[in-house]
Amino acid sequence: MAARLYIDESSASRLLADLQGHHLARHEAGDWRFDARDAEIARIVDRLAGVYARHVVEVAELIHSTSDRKAQRFADAFRWRKET
């Protein structure tokens, strides 16, 4: 995953652990797999994958921008927060 995302391995490990902690991924037989336990979240991730497929350059530029703040804001957009 680190190589595919052009990030270091420790960052990739943290991301995978975060995904696992949110029940979006599982580690099985040495491989990581998408594993959304909630059907609505699975649909959202599928839609996100579609957007990424159509706008790969724009998304990649946002993720890999020179500003860590921009990348963090992008990541924060996908955090699930309890509604009040």
Beta strands, then each sheet from edge to edge (+ up, - down):
strand 1: 25-28
strand 2: 31-34
sheet 1: 1+ 2-
end
